[in-house]
Amino acid sequence: MKTPPRVESRSRAWSRLPIAVFVCGVVFSALGWRGAARLEDQAIRGRVALEAKQRALALKDKLLLVQDGLFSAQALFSSSEQVTREEFRDFISRYLSRHPEVQAVGYDPLVKFAEREGFVARARASGLPEFEIRERRAPGRMVPAAERDVYYPVLYIEPYAGNEAALGFDIGSEAKRLDAIKRSLQTQAFAATAPITLVQGRSQEAGFLAMLPLRRAPEGEPYGLVVGVYRVPTLVEGSLAAFEPGVLKLELFDVTEGRGELLLSQDSAPTAEGYDNVSELQFGGRTYRLVFSPTTSFVDNLKSSFPSATLAGGCLFAFLASVFLGFWIRHAQRVEAL
């Protein structure tokens, strides 16, 4: 007996239902996978932001301790009419024992040109027979400082061992150092230099100076500076020593002048793209940008199989549901044909 056209059309429509169910199941599975992947990505970004914030705060805290150390040295000079080399050594040695990441701390008096000869004679008589006010003409080459109105020579520096090359160096002889001196004296506040190569440097590692002015009275004329000397890699390593290595790579830039000058690129491990965390901090009139990038291994460890499992499970369910529905429809069609 021939099947009526209406029944045949309805049969064809029912036979397409399993395909429609399977397609819809795959689509919803893909949407579920996308949602799960987005949630996982947000969780990874949140973890990276937390790790970066903790490290940025640790670095900021270390810089504040650095600043406090110079304020303590400033207070030493404020409390005494004359601080001897031995008193300075004893005081700074205690500070450095608690902060090994500090390269050195020095006292740089303000010496006018008319006072230069007498100042050098007194320094030599105090136990520095070869003392001279000097400047750097080329890397590694020191010469007597040229004539100028004012000098800021390093008279005391601790620890002395390893920093001998800085003794007598006029920090006002170089533009970046002089800029920080002027800012510190004009504002009577803490100031840091732009990135520099240290006089006592044995490599091209970035360094900087931070300084505070010395006055015998609040409104008095400045008579010198207390100066901290810092190597950027050593300071950063000391700040982040408590954190698990191989998690985040740090790139540190000085962006005070707008252009970013790279100070440090930490860790050569490959990093995961698209997860950079950027922040800025202020220190001594300078602006620093911190770019933390998670390593590939760290991100891979945070990823799970849940999004893929969501897609695979959804597609499998859609397939089984369509197969079951297909069997049920064929069974119903046979029963209807009887």
C-alpha positions as CSV (number, residue, x, y, z in Angstrom):
1,M,0.0,0.0,0.0
2,K,1.3,3.4,-1.0
3,T,2.1,5.8,1.9
4,P,0.0,9.0,1.7
5,P,1.9,12.1,0.7
6,R,1.1,13.9,4.0
7,V,2.4,10.9,6.1
8,E,5.5,10.7,4.0
9,S,6.2,14.5,4.4
10,R,5.8,14.2,8.2
11,S,8.1,11.2,8.2
12,R,10.8,13.1,6.4
13,A,10.5,16.0,8.9
14,W,10.8,13.6,11.9
15,S,13.9,12.0,10.3
16,R,15.6,15.4,10.2
17,L,15.1,16.0,13.9
18,P,18.1,14.0,15.2
19,I,20.4,16.0,12.9
20,A,18.9,19.2,14.2
21,V,19.4,18.0,17.8
22,F,23.0,17.1,17.1
23,V,23.7,20.5,15.5
24,C,22.1,22.4,18.3
25,G,24.0,20.3,20.9
26,V,27.3,21.1,19.2
27,V,26.5,24.8,19.0
28,F,25.5,24.9,22.7
29,S,28.6,22.9,23.6
30,A,30.8,25.4,21.7
31,L,29.1,28.3,23.6
32,G,29.7,26.4,26.9
33,W,33.4,25.9,25.9
34,R,33.7,29.6,25.1
35,G,32.2,30.6,28.4
36,A,34.3,28.2,30.4
37,A,37.4,29.4,28.6
38,R,36.5,33.0,29.3
39,L,36.0,32.3,33.0
40,E,39.4,30.5,33.1
41,D,41.1,33.3,31.3
42,Q,39.7,35.8,33.8
43,A,40.9,33.6,36.7
44,I,44.4,33.5,35.2
45,R,44.4,37.3,34.7
46,G,43.2,37.7,38.3
47,R,46.0,35.5,39.6
48,V,48.6,37.3,37.5
49,A,47.3,40.7,38.8
50,L,47.6,39.5,42.4
51,E,51.1,38.2,41.9
52,A,52.2,41.4,40.2
53,K,50.6,43.6,42.8
54,Q,52.4,41.7,45.6
55,R,55.7,42.1,43.9
56,A,55.1,45.8,43.1
57,L,54.2,46.5,46.8
58,A,57.4,44.6,47.9
59,L,59.5,46.8,45.6
60,K,57.7,50.0,46.8
61,D,58.3,49.0,50.4
62,K,62.0,48.4,49.7
63,L,62.3,51.8,48.1
64,L,60.6,53.4,51.2
65,L,63.2,51.6,53.4
66,V,65.9,53.0,51.2
67,Q,64.4,56.5,51.6
68,D,64.1,56.1,55.4
69,G,67.8,55.1,55.6
70,L,68.8,58.4,54.0
71,F,66.5,60.3,56.3
72,S,68.2,58.6,59.2
73,A,71.6,59.7,57.8
74,Q,70.3,63.2,57.4
75,A,69.2,63.2,61.1
76,L,72.7,62.1,62.1
77,F,74.1,65.3,60.5
78,S,71.3,67.4,61.9
79,S,72.1,66.2,65.5
80,S,75.8,67.0,65.4
81,E,77.9,70.1,64.6
82,Q,80.5,67.9,63.0
83,V,80.1,64.2,62.0
84,T,83.5,62.5,61.9
85,R,84.4,59.8,59.4
86,E,84.3,57.2,62.2
87,E,80.9,58.2,63.4
88,F,79.6,58.1,59.8
89,R,81.1,54.6,59.3
90,D,79.6,53.2,62.5
91,F,76.2,54.6,61.8
92,I,76.0,53.6,58.1
93,S,77.5,50.1,58.8
94,R,74.6,49.3,61.1
95,Y,72.1,50.4,58.4
96,L,73.9,48.5,55.6
97,S,74.0,45.3,57.7
98,R,70.1,45.4,57.6
99,H,70.0,46.4,53.9
100,P,72.6,44.5,51.9
101,E,70.9,45.5,48.6
102,V,72.3,49.1,49.1
103,Q,75.5,49.6,47.2
104,A,76.8,52.5,49.4
105,V,75.9,55.7,51.3
106,G,78.0,58.8,51.1
107,Y,78.4,62.3,52.4
108,D,79.1,64.9,49.7
109,P,79.8,68.4,51.0
110,L,79.1,71.5,49.0
111,V,82.5,73.1,48.1
112,K,82.7,76.5,46.5
113,F,85.5,77.1,44.0
114,A,87.2,79.6,46.4
115,E,87.2,76.9,49.1
116,R,88.5,74.1,46.9
117,E,92.2,74.3,47.7
118,G,91.7,74.5,51.5
119,F,89.1,71.7,51.4
120,V,91.4,69.3,49.5
121,A,94.3,70.1,52.0
122,R,92.1,69.3,55.0
123,A,90.9,66.1,53.4
124,R,94.5,65.0,52.8
125,A,95.5,65.9,56.3
126,S,92.6,63.8,57.7
127,G,94.1,60.6,56.3
128,L,93.4,60.8,52.6
129,P,96.8,61.7,51.2
130,E,95.8,61.3,47.5
131,F,92.4,63.0,47.8
132,E,91.5,65.2,44.9
133,I,88.2,66.6,43.5
134,R,87.8,64.7,40.3
135,E,85.4,64.2,37.4
136,R,85.1,61.5,34.8
137,R,86.1,62.3,31.2
138,A,85.7,58.8,29.8
139,P,84.6,55.4,31.3
140,G,87.2,54.4,33.8
141,R,89.3,57.6,33.5
142,M,89.2,60.2,36.3
143,V,90.9,63.6,36.0
144,P,91.0,66.7,38.3
145,A,87.7,68.5,38.1
146,A,87.5,71.5,35.9
147,E,86.9,75.0,37.4
148,R,83.3,75.7,38.3
149,D,81.4,77.6,40.9
150,V,80.4,74.7,43.1
151,Y,81.5,71.1,43.7
152,Y,79.8,68.1,45.4
153,P,82.8,65.7,46.0
154,V,82.3,62.4,47.7
155,L,84.1,62.8,51.1
156,Y,82.7,59.9,53.1
157,I,81.4,56.7,51.6
158,E,80.5,53.4,53.2
159,P,81.3,50.7,52.7
160,Y,84.7,52.0,51.6
161,A,85.8,48.6,50.2
162,G,84.6,48.3,46.6
163,N,83.7,52.0,46.4
164,E,87.2,53.5,46.5
165,A,86.8,54.8,43.0
166,A,84.0,57.2,44.1
167,L,86.1,59.0,46.7
168,G,86.6,62.6,45.6
169,F,84.3,62.3,42.6
170,D,82.2,65.5,42.0
171,I,78.7,64.2,41.5
172,G,77.8,67.7,40.1
173,S,80.1,67.1,37.2
174,E,77.6,64.9,35.3
175,A,74.2,66.2,34.0
176,K,71.9,63.5,35.4
177,R,73.4,63.7,38.9
178,L,73.4,67.5,38.8
179,D,69.7,67.6,37.9
180,A,68.9,65.5,41.0
181,I,71.1,67.8,43.1
182,K,69.3,70.9,41.9
183,R,65.8,69.3,42.5
184,S,66.8,68.2,46.0
185,L,68.3,71.6,47.0
186,Q,65.4,73.6,45.5
187,T,62.6,71.5,47.0
188,Q,64.6,70.6,50.2
189,A,63.4,67.0,49.6
190,F,64.4,63.6,48.6
191,A,65.4,63.2,44.9
192,A,66.6,60.4,42.7
193,T,68.7,60.6,39.5
194,A,67.8,59.3,36.1
195,P,69.5,55.9,35.3
196,I,73.3,56.2,35.4
197,T,76.4,54.1,35.2
198,L,78.0,54.2,38.6
199,V,81.6,55.5,39.0
200,Q,82.4,52.4,41.0
201,G,80.6,50.2,38.4
202,R,82.3,47.1,37.1
203,S,79.6,46.5,34.5
204,Q,76.9,48.3,32.5
205,E,74.2,47.5,35.0
206,A,71.8,50.4,35.5
207,G,72.2,52.3,38.8
208,F,70.9,55.5,40.4
209,L,71.6,57.9,43.2
210,A,69.1,59.2,45.7
211,M,69.9,62.2,47.9
212,L,68.8,64.5,50.7
213,P,70.1,68.0,51.4
214,L,71.9,69.0,54.6
215,R,71.2,72.2,56.4
216,R,72.3,73.4,59.8
217,A,69.0,75.2,60.2
218,P,65.6,74.8,58.5
219,E,66.1,78.0,56.6
220,G,69.8,77.9,56.4
221,E,72.0,77.4,53.4
222,P,72.7,73.8,52.3
223,Y,76.2,72.6,53.1
224,G,76.1,69.2,51.4
225,L,74.1,66.0,50.7
226,V,73.7,62.5,52.0
227,V,73.7,60.2,49.0
228,G,72.6,56.6,48.5
229,V,74.1,54.5,45.7
230,Y,72.0,51.7,44.3
231,R,72.3,49.1,41.6
232,V,68.9,48.4,40.0
233,P,69.3,44.5,39.6
234,T,70.6,44.2,43.2
235,L,67.8,46.3,44.6
236,V,65.1,44.5,42.7
237,E,66.5,41.0,43.6
238,G,66.5,42.0,47.2
239,S,62.9,43.2,47.0
240,L,61.6,40.1,45.3
241,A,63.8,37.4,47.0
242,A,60.8,36.1,49.0
243,F,58.8,35.3,45.9
244,E,58.7,32.0,44.0
245,P,61.0,32.3,40.9
246,G,59.9,31.5,37.4
247,V,56.4,33.0,37.9
248,L,56.6,36.5,36.5
249,K,59.2,38.3,34.4
250,L,59.8,41.9,35.3
251,E,60.7,44.7,33.0
252,L,61.4,48.0,34.7
253,F,61.4,51.3,32.8
254,D,62.1,54.9,33.8
255,V,59.4,56.9,32.0
256,T,59.9,60.2,33.7
257,E,60.8,62.0,30.5
258,G,58.0,60.2,28.5
259,R,60.2,57.8,26.6
260,G,60.7,54.5,28.4
261,E,64.3,53.8,29.3
262,L,64.8,50.1,30.2
263,L,66.5,49.6,33.6
264,L,66.0,45.9,34.0
265,S,64.7,42.9,32.1
266,Q,64.5,40.0,34.6
267,D,64.4,36.3,33.8
268,S,64.9,35.0,30.2
269,A,62.1,32.4,30.5
270,P,59.5,32.5,27.7
271,T,56.4,34.5,28.6
272,A,52.7,34.0,27.8
273,E,51.3,36.7,25.5
274,G,48.4,38.8,26.4
275,Y,48.7,38.6,30.2
276,D,51.0,41.6,30.9
277,N,50.3,43.5,34.1
278,V,51.4,47.2,34.0
279,S,51.7,49.6,37.0
280,E,53.7,52.7,37.9
281,L,55.3,54.0,41.0
282,Q,56.9,57.3,42.0
283,F,60.2,57.6,43.8
284,G,62.4,60.6,44.3
285,G,60.7,62.7,41.6
286,R,61.0,59.8,39.1
287,T,58.3,57.7,37.5
288,Y,58.9,54.0,37.0
289,R,56.8,51.6,35.0
290,L,56.7,48.0,36.0
291,V,55.7,45.4,33.4
292,F,55.1,42.0,34.8
293,S,54.7,39.1,32.3
294,P,53.7,35.6,33.4
295,T,56.0,32.8,32.2
296,T,54.5,30.2,29.9
297,S,55.0,27.5,32.4
298,F,53.1,29.5,35.1
299,V,50.1,30.1,32.8
300,D,50.1,26.5,31.6
301,N,49.9,25.3,35.2
302,L,46.9,27.5,35.9
303,K,45.0,26.2,32.8
304,S,42.7,23.2,33.2
305,S,41.0,20.7,30.9
306,F,37.5,22.0,32.0
307,P,36.8,24.1,28.8
308,S,37.8,21.2,26.5
309,A,35.9,18.7,28.6
310,T,32.9,20.9,28.4
311,L,33.1,20.9,24.6
312,A,33.8,17.2,24.3
313,G,31.2,16.2,26.8
314,G,28.6,18.4,25.2
315,C,29.3,17.1,21.7
316,L,29.2,13.5,23.0
317,F,25.9,14.1,24.7
318,A,24.5,15.7,21.6
319,F,25.6,12.7,19.5
320,L,24.2,10.1,21.9
321,A,20.9,12.1,22.1
322,S,20.6,12.3,18.3
323,V,21.3,8.6,17.9
324,F,18.8,7.7,20.6
325,L,16.2,10.0,19.0
326,G,16.9,8.5,15.6
327,F,16.3,5.0,16.9
328,W,13.1,6.1,18.6
329,I,11.8,7.9,15.5
330,R,12.5,4.9,13.2
331,H,10.8,2.6,15.8
332,A,7.8,4.9,15.9
333,Q,7.6,5.0,12.1
334,R,7.7,1.2,11.9
335,V,4.9,0.9,14.4
336,E,2.9,3.5,12.5
337,A,3.4,1.6,9.2
338,L,1.9,-1.6,10.6
